[in-house]
Amino acid sequence: MKKTLTLETDYMTLGQFLKEINVISSGGQAKWYLAETSVFVDGELENRRGRKLYPGMMIEIPDEGTFFMEKKETGTSDEAE
């Protein structure tokens, strides 16, 4: 199943991503999860929980799905000059 995850910030770490998609319940479980489960970032096996994920990246987790990172669209700015 292909899903899209919208980033509220410039990037998200792989540990935060795993928590966001509810495959782990706390950030402390990320290291264990990545040691036990194959996670691919842009087609390459990844085991670093601190790996930064940016818009345009694809994350694949067998039995969980394929996820595409995208940046949250921002409206026009009303900044004073």
C-alpha positions, 0 to 999 in steps of 0.5 A: 500500500502506498501512502503519503506523509506530509512534513510540517518541518524541513525534515523528520528522523527515521525514528520519528517517522516510525512513531508517526506511522504507529509501528513503534510506540516510543522513540526508544524502540526505534533502534530495536525495530531497525535491528529486527526489520528491513527498512529501505530509504530510497531503495537502500537498507537503512538502520540509523534511527537518526537518518533525516527524511526529506520531502521527495524521499520514499520509505519502504517497510515490508508488511507496512507499505511504501511511504512518500514524504512531501512538504506541507503546502504553505499559503501566501505570506502576509508579512509586512514589508 
